[in-house]
Amino acid sequence: MLGSEDRNVPGIDAQREMMQTHLPQGKLEIIEGAGHLMPMQTPQALAEHILRFADH
């Protein structure tokens, strides 16, 4: 899970490349408008992503 506005971590492409190295079956989810404080900035969107993941 990555916030589209998180400037404290490498960008989306770099995150995807790093993740694929360590978790080849993983899927990077992007929450639009979220920054580094995702749980406080976009709690509903984060919860929805977590619940969808748990349903699988």
C-alpha positions in Angstrom: 0.0 0.0 0.0 1.4 3.4 -1.0 0.0 6.9 -0.9 0.3 8.7 -4.2 1.4 11.8 -2.3 3.9 10.2 0.0 7.2 12.0 -0.5 9.0 10.2 2.3 9.5 7.0 0.3 10.7 6.3 -3.3 8.1 6.9 -6.0 5.5 4.4 -7.3 7.8 2.9 -10.0 10.7 2.4 -7.6 8.4 0.9 -5.0 6.9 -1.5 -7.5 10.4 -2.6 -8.7 11.6 -3.1 -5.1 8.5 -5.1 -4.2 8.7 -7.3 -7.2 12.3 -8.3 -6.2 11.1 -9.5 -2.8 7.4 -10.3 -3.3 7.0 -11.4 -6.9 3.3 -12.4 -6.4 2.6 -9.1 -4.6 0.4 -6.3 -5.8 1.2 -2.7 -5.0 -2.0 -0.8 -4.2 -2.0 3.0 -4.6 -4.3 5.2 -2.5 -4.8 8.5 -4.4 -4.3 11.6 -2.3 -2.7 9.8 0.6 0.6 10.9 2.0 3.0 9.5 4.6 0.2 9.6 7.3 -2.2 7.5 5.3 -4.2 6.2 8.3 -5.0 9.7 9.4 -5.3 11.2 5.9 -7.4 8.6 4.1 -8.7 6.2 6.8 -11.7 5.0 4.9 -9.8 4.3 1.7 -7.1 2.4 3.7 -9.7 0.4 5.5 -11.4 -0.6 2.3 -8.2 -1.8 0.8 -7.4 -3.8 3.9 -10.8 -5.4 4.0 -10.6 -6.3 0.3 -7.3 -7.9 0.9 -8.6 -9.8 3.9 -11.6 -11.1 1.8 -9.1 -12.9 -0.5 
